[in-house]
């Protein structure tokens, strides 16, 4: 998943783009931007809206430390809502439990 299809940095190539695959299609989502890429992602409305919709549809959401900068999308750790910082101790397990 990326703002657009095509080769990304390195050998990554997303299968889908945000506009064509709303977060409602997925049971759980993970936001793992790099420190470098999050600066540009914050300025892309489709990225913020995609994450807001995931929050609104009560999706389990895992995120890394860099994704904290996407806070205007409502990404803030809240275990009761299934929004989990996977960088913290036990984060992956908490995310997996939320996604069940």
PyMOL commands that set and color helices and strands:
alter all, ss='L'
color gray80, all
select helices_A, chain A and resi 18-20+23-25+35-41+45-56+65-73+79-81+91-99
alter helices_A, ss='H'
color red, helices_A
select strands_A, chain A and resi 28-31+60-63+83-85
alter strands_A, ss='S'
color yellow, strands_A
deselect
rebuild
show_as cartoon
